[in-house]
Amino acid sequence: MAKGMTKTALVRHMAEKLEITNKQAAAGLELLADTAQPADPDLPDTGIGLALERTLAPIFIRGRDYGTRASTLAYARTGGGLVLLERRFGRDGVDAGETRLDF
């Protein structure tokens, strides 16, 4: 469903969710790990050149000097309380840990 989804579409998709189960939260973090490369015609033209547009296009950017370093999912439970889930990454997208905070 979300493979190849643009970042804007992913945010809209997540915002439509009113109640999230633990399984859905894990799935949300997996969506943020999507490295699918959109087709060139789907890329924006922001003036930085096609090569850099390609590098920055995936939801999860894997790189040595620049890339995704954290993916965070925050949501409110229907019955009350808040949850904050964060996965952290080092260079080249190497897993650096995960934290869950319940309020």
C-alpha positions in Angstrom: 0.0 0.0 0.0 2.6 2.6 1.0 5.6 1.4 -1.0 6.6 4.3 -3.2 4.2 6.6 -1.4 5.4 10.2 -1.3 6.2 11.8 2.0 3.2 14.1 1.8 0.9 11.2 1.1 2.4 9.2 4.0 1.7 12.1 6.4 -1.9 12.4 5.2 -2.4 8.7 5.5 -1.1 8.7 9.1 -3.1 11.8 10.0 -6.3 10.0 9.0 -5.8 7.3 11.7 -7.8 8.1 14.8 -6.8 5.1 16.9 -3.6 3.1 16.5 -2.9 -0.4 17.9 0.6 -1.5 18.7 0.7 -3.5 15.5 -0.4 -0.5 13.5 2.2 1.7 15.3 4.9 -0.8 14.3 3.5 -0.8 10.7 3.7 3.0 10.8 7.4 2.9 11.7 7.9 0.4 8.9 6.3 2.9 6.4 8.8 5.5 7.5 11.6 3.0 6.6 10.5 2.8 3.0 13.5 3.3 0.7 11.4 3.0 -2.6 12.6 5.4 -5.3 9.9 7.3 -7.0 10.1 7.5 -10.8 11.9 10.5 -12.2 8.6 12.1 -13.5 7.2 12.0 -10.0 10.1 13.9 -8.5 9.8 17.6 -7.8 12.0 20.2 -9.6 13.3 22.2 -6.7 16.4 23.5 -8.6 18.9 21.1 -6.9 19.3 18.8 -9.9 18.0 15.4 -10.7 20.7 13.4 -9.0 20.2 15.1 -5.6 16.4 14.9 -6.1 16.8 11.2 -6.5 18.9 11.0 -3.3 16.4 12.9 -1.2 13.2 11.4 -2.7 12.7 8.2 -0.6 10.8 8.4 2.7 13.9 6.8 4.4 17.1 8.4 3.2 20.1 6.1 3.6 23.5 7.9 3.5 26.8 8.2 5.1 26.9 11.9 5.7 23.3 12.8 5.2 20.2 10.7 5.7 17.4 9.7 8.0 18.7 9.6 11.6 15.3 9.1 13.4 11.8 8.0 12.6 9.2 9.1 15.2 5.5 8.2 15.6 3.4 10.0 18.2 -0.2 9.3 18.9 -3.0 9.7 21.5 -4.9 6.6 22.8 -8.6 6.8 22.5 -8.9 5.9 26.2 -6.4 8.5 27.2 -2.6 8.7 27.2 0.0 9.5 24.7 2.6 7.2 23.0 5.9 8.3 21.5 7.9 5.7 19.5 11.2 6.5 18.0 13.7 4.5 16.0 17.2 5.9 15.7 19.7 5.3 12.9 23.4 5.9 12.3 25.3 6.4 9.1 24.1 4.4 6.1 20.8 3.6 8.0 22.4 1.4 10.6 20.0 0.6 13.5 20.9 2.6 16.6 18.1 1.7 18.9 14.4 2.3 19.6 12.6 4.1 22.4 8.9 3.9 23.5 7.5 6.5 26.0 4.0 6.1 27.4 2.4 9.1 29.0 
